[in-house]
Amino acid sequence: MPYKPEIIEELNILSRYNLHTTQEGIKIHSSAKAEIIAAAQRLFDKNLISQVDGGYLTPLGRTAAEHTQGLLQIINQ
């Protein structure tokens, strides 16, 4: 089953988080593309990020980001 564009946007957001610290979040500006804003809303609704505009990873979000970034390392070799 291929990834839907909506899932790709969510994965792209998760890939931007710095996993070396819990003190650094991200901010998605209101001027971002509608697809990115919608993806952040979905991640918030899934309890993966702390704010609708990014914020910090939740514990579940950290796990998702670790898997996302790990997969990217594997396929980008």
Secondary structure, DSSP 8 states (H G I E B T S, - for coil): ----HHHHHHHHHHTTS-TT-SS--EE--TTS-HHHHHHHHHHHHTTSEEETTEEEE-HHHHHHHHHHHHHHHHHT-
